[in-house]
Amino acid sequence: MVASPEKAAAMKALREQGVFGFERVSVGKGQDQAAAVRLSDPKGRVRINLSVDAAGNPRLEFLDESGRATLSLPPQSSKQSVQ
């Protein structure tokens, strides 16, 4: 069944308002083989990323409301490999 443009727009507006809720916790693995945990605020914005890449390098990022990293561990300039 195909929804009318009006219905699709109304459903989109309801989703954006959070009427159906937001995903708060996500655990998974990406195509790059990095394992990740993402924690979101009540509005569905990702605020914490915890990941381990395919080479075994861990990363923890704290994000502001717009998704910019305010703190990254290890720092961006630090390149290290797990032995």
Secondary structure, DSSP 8 states (H G I E B T S, - for coil): ----HHHHHHHHHHHHHTTT----EEEEE-TT--EEEEEE-TTS-EEEEEEE-TTS-EEEEEE-TTS-EEEEES-TT------
